Amino acid sequence: MGATVHVIPLNDLVEHDTDSEEPSCVCGPNTVPIEVGGLVVWAYVHASLDGRELAEEVP
């Protein structure tokens, strides 16, 4: 059995859908499996709609 988590940007232009099993969010979230102590956690990673990822600098 697995769990599901949503990673959403704060203060985005729209409210992201985090209520459904298979999100139908307008941002088209990526699904990423994460194993934690033998448990697979499905992380739905939502993209911001204000483009803030484009301004981020990765060290």
N, C-alpha and C positions, 0 to 999 in steps of 0.2 A: 504494500500500500504506500502511496506517495502523498506528499503535501504540495500545496501550491502557494506561492507568494507573488506579489506584484511589486515591481520597482517602478515608481512613478516620479516624474519631476515635480518639484514643489512650485507653487505659484505660476502654473502654466496658463496659457491662453484659454484652454478648454478643460473640462472635467473629464478625466480618463475613466473608462469602464473597468472596474475592478470587481464587479459583482458576479459575473458569470464564470462558469467552468472554462469555457472557451471564449476568451474575450473578443468582443466585436468592436473594439476600440478603433476610433478613426485614425490613430497613429500607426496601427499595424505593428503591435509589439512583437519582439523576438522572443522565442521560447528557448530557455537555456536550462538543461538539467544540471543540478548540483547535488553531489553525494555528500551527505553529512552523517557520519557514523553508521553507514549501511542503509540509510534512508535516502531515497531519491526525492529531492525537492525540486519542483518545476517552478522556475522563476520566469515570469512574464516581464520583460524589460521594455517599458514604454518609452518612446522618444518624445522629446518636447516638440511643441508645434511653434515655438517662438525662435527656434534655430540656435539656442544657446550652446549646443554641442560644437557648432562651427567656431565659436570664440574660445573654447577651452584649450589650454596648453597642457600637453602631456609631458611630465618631467622625464 
